[in-house]
């Protein structure tokens, strides 16, 4: 029996990226998003959807981008329409700053739920029912995001959460553990949205732009050094990967600044490819400062 459904060899080509940058005020979310977008877009301008009353324009002299204001109410369909417009205009990268308003901003999911709750009589029995329209709209928006051809960089605000746990008979305050957060910092967004991201990073005010990975798959680890801010170079490399290219391991080896960083790069190179780069690694290792704690490669 014949069928219209067919298979072909899998190739990584023109993969659309969905990257999340999560952080508190002063963590460098907007600047980092634009650095990353600049590297991905190359010579082309990227689009910025701004929910922060035009704050993204502060970087107009540093980066080449086109700006659009997204105003309240911050309904899911408003985000979807703005992103669709940017995608149809042909921008290679779309930065959304901030996506947290879709959840907690004026007219966002929380406000919409409250409106539905009040409309239904504000009774405990309808609290869950009042989520139906907001959740369905959010789900539809996410489905649309996954069909976008451009690369998406979503900025999220983060809130520091804590838990009370009992240890040795005493109550203790500890950072809240979460699969979508880190060290107690939780993204302000609909709880399932982070699972749709290709990669996500926590940025903190004590080290602006330096990524602390929340979700970072093995094939992307060499693209984001964890000891320095994300730069345009990371954007160039991940754009190459998304287009079907491969990581320039020679460049990554020579970019290592410490023995530890070099060991990190080496561990990410596929074992079958390591012999090709052994001499380059040994030469780079010899040029690095060698302390007593230097590891063996």
C-alpha positions in Angstrom: 0.0 0.0 0.0 1.5 3.4 -1.0 1.4 6.4 1.2 1.9 10.1 0.8 4.0 10.2 3.9 7.7 9.8 3.1 11.1 9.9 4.8 14.5 11.2 3.7 17.9 11.4 5.4 18.0 13.9 8.2 20.1 17.0 7.6 20.7 19.9 9.9 19.9 22.8 7.6 18.2 26.2 8.2 17.3 25.4 11.8 15.4 28.2 13.5 16.8 29.1 16.9 14.8 30.0 20.0 17.1 31.5 22.6 16.1 32.7 26.0 18.0 35.3 28.1 16.8 35.5 31.7 17.9 38.0 34.3 17.1 40.7 36.8 17.6 44.4 36.3 21.3 45.2 35.4 22.1 41.8 34.2 22.7 42.9 30.6 19.8 41.1 28.9 19.1 43.7 26.3 22.7 44.4 25.4 23.5 40.7 25.3 20.5 40.0 23.1 21.7 42.6 20.6 25.3 41.3 20.6 24.0 37.8 19.9 21.5 39.1 17.2 24.3 41.1 15.5 26.4 38.0 15.2 23.6 35.9 13.8 22.3 38.5 11.4 25.7 39.6 10.0 25.4 42.6 7.7 21.6 42.6 7.8 19.6 44.6 10.4 17.6 42.7 13.0 14.2 43.5 14.4 13.5 44.5 18.1 10.0 44.2 19.5 10.2 46.5 22.5 7.7 46.3 25.4 9.9 48.5 27.6 8.7 52.0 26.4 11.5 52.4 23.9 14.4 51.4 26.1 16.0 49.3 23.3 16.6 52.6 21.4 19.3 53.4 23.9 21.5 51.0 21.8 20.7 52.6 18.4 24.2 53.9 18.0 25.8 50.6 18.8 23.8 48.1 16.8 22.0 48.0 13.5 18.3 47.2 14.1 14.8 48.3 13.3 12.6 49.0 16.3 8.9 48.4 17.0 6.9 49.3 20.1 4.6 46.7 21.5 2.1 48.4 23.8 -0.5 47.0 26.2 -2.6 45.0 26.5 0.1 42.4 26.2 -2.1 39.6 25.0 -0.4 36.5 23.4 -1.9 37.3 20.0 -0.3 40.8 20.1 3.1 39.1 20.5 2.3 36.6 17.8 1.2 39.3 15.3 4.3 41.5 16.0 6.6 38.5 15.5 4.8 37.4 12.4 5.1 40.9 10.9 8.9 40.9 11.5 9.2 37.4 10.1 7.3 38.2 7.0 9.4 41.4 6.5 12.4 39.1 6.2 14.4 40.0 9.3 17.0 37.2 10.0 16.7 37.7 13.8 13.9 39.0 16.0 14.6 40.2 19.6 11.7 40.4 21.9 12.4 42.5 25.0 10.6 41.6 27.2 8.5 38.4 26.8 7.7 38.6 30.5 4.9 41.1 29.8 3.0 38.4 28.0 2.6 36.7 31.4 2.7 39.4 34.1 2.4 42.7 32.2 -0.6 44.9 31.7 -3.3 42.8 30.0 -1.1 39.7 30.1 -2.1 36.2 31.1 -2.4 37.0 34.8 -4.6 40.0 34.2 -6.6 38.2 31.6 -7.2 35.3 34.1 -8.4 37.9 36.7 -10.8 39.4 34.2 -12.2 36.0 33.4 -12.4 35.1 37.1 -14.4 38.3 37.9 -16.6 37.8 34.8 -17.5 34.3 36.0 -18.6 35.5 39.5 -15.3 35.4 41.4 -16.0 32.1 43.0 -13.4 29.5 43.9 -15.2 27.0 41.8 -14.3 28.9 38.6 -10.6 29.7 39.2 -9.4 26.9 37.0 -12.1 27.5 34.3 -11.0 31.2 34.1 -7.7 30.0 32.8 -9.2 28.4 29.7 -9.1 31.4 27.3 -5.7 32.7 28.4 -4.1 29.3 28.2 -5.5 28.5 24.8 -4.4 31.8 23.4 -0.9 31.3 24.8 -0.8 27.8 23.4 -1.8 29.1 20.0 0.9 31.7 20.2 3.6 29.2 21.0 2.6 27.1 18.0 3.0 30.1 15.8 6.4 30.8 17.3 7.6 27.4 16.4 6.8 28.1 12.7 8.8 31.3 12.5 11.6 31.2 10.0 13.7 33.9 11.7 15.8 33.2 14.8 14.2 34.4 17.9 15.9 35.8 21.0 13.5 36.2 23.9 14.4 38.3 27.0 12.7 37.4 30.3 12.8 39.1 33.6 13.7 36.9 36.6 12.5 36.8 40.1 14.5 35.3 43.0 12.4 32.7 44.8 13.0 30.8 48.0 11.8 27.7 49.7 11.6 26.8 53.4 13.1 23.3 54.1 13.7 21.4 57.3 17.2 20.3 58.1 18.3 18.8 61.4 15.0 19.8 62.9 15.4 23.4 61.9 13.7 25.4 59.1 16.2 26.8 56.6 15.7 29.3 53.7 17.2 27.9 50.4 17.0 29.1 46.8 14.0 27.5 45.0 14.9 24.7 42.7 13.3 24.7 39.3 14.1 23.0 36.0 13.5 26.3 34.2 15.5 28.5 36.6 18.9 28.5 38.3 20.0 29.3 41.9 16.6 30.5 42.8 16.2 32.8 39.8 13.0 31.9 38.0 11.9 33.4 34.6 8.7 35.5 34.7 6.7 33.7 32.0 4.1 31.0 31.5 5.6 27.9 33.2 5.8 25.7 30.1 7.3 28.3 27.7 11.0 27.7 28.7 10.8 24.1 27.6 10.3 25.3 24.0 13.6 27.1 23.9 16.7 25.8 22.0 18.9 27.2 24.7 18.5 29.5 27.7 20.8 31.3 30.0 20.6 33.1 33.3 22.4 36.5 33.4 23.1 38.2 36.8 23.9 41.8 37.8 27.2 40.8 39.3 28.5 39.5 36.0 26.4 41.2 33.2 26.3 39.2 30.0 28.2 36.2 31.4 26.0 33.1 30.7 25.0 30.7 33.4 23.3 27.9 31.4 19.9 26.7 32.2 19.4 24.7 29.0 22.5 24.1 26.9 22.7 21.1 24.7 26.1 19.4 24.1 26.3 20.5 20.5 26.1 24.2 21.6 28.4 24.2 24.5 31.5 25.2 22.6 29.7 28.2 21.3 29.1 29.9 24.6 32.2 30.2 26.9 31.0 30.4 30.5 33.7 32.6 31.8 33.1 35.7 29.7 30.1 37.7 28.3 28.2 36.4 25.2 29.4 38.3 22.2 28.7 38.6 18.4 31.2 35.7 17.9 28.8 33.3 19.7 26.1 34.6 17.4 28.2 34.0 14.3 29.0 30.4 15.4 25.5 29.4 16.3 24.2 30.9 13.0 26.8 28.7 11.2 25.6 25.7 13.2 21.9 26.5 12.4 22.7 26.8 8.7 24.2 23.3 8.7 27.8 24.2 9.2 30.1 22.9 12.0 31.9 24.5 14.8 35.4 25.8 13.9 37.2 23.7 16.5 40.6 25.1 15.6 39.4 28.6 16.3 37.8 27.5 19.6 41.0 25.8 20.7 43.1 28.9 19.9 40.5 31.1 21.7 41.0 29.3 25.0 42.6 31.6 27.6 43.3 29.0 30.4 44.2 25.4 30.7 40.8 24.7 32.2 39.0 26.4 29.3 41.1 24.4 26.8 40.2 21.2 28.5 36.6 22.2 28.3 36.8 22.8 24.5 38.7 19.5 24.0 36.1 17.6 25.9 33.4 18.9 23.5 35.2 17.9 20.3 33.8 14.6 19.1 36.2 11.8 20.0 36.5 10.7 16.3 37.7 14.2 15.4 40.2 14.8 18.2 43.2 13.3 16.3 42.9 16.1 13.7 43.2 18.8 16.3 45.8 17.1 18.7 48.8 19.1 17.4 46.8 22.4 17.5 45.7 21.6 21.1 49.3 20.7 22.2 50.6 24.0 20.7 47.9 26.1 22.4 48.5 24.3 25.7 52.2 25.0 25.6 51.4 28.7 25.2 49.2 28.9 28.2 50.3 29.7 31.8 50.9 26.4 33.5 50.1 26.5 37.3 50.4 23.7 39.7 46.7 23.0 39.4 46.8 22.7 35.6 45.1 19.5 34.5 46.4 17.0 32.1 45.1 16.8 28.5 
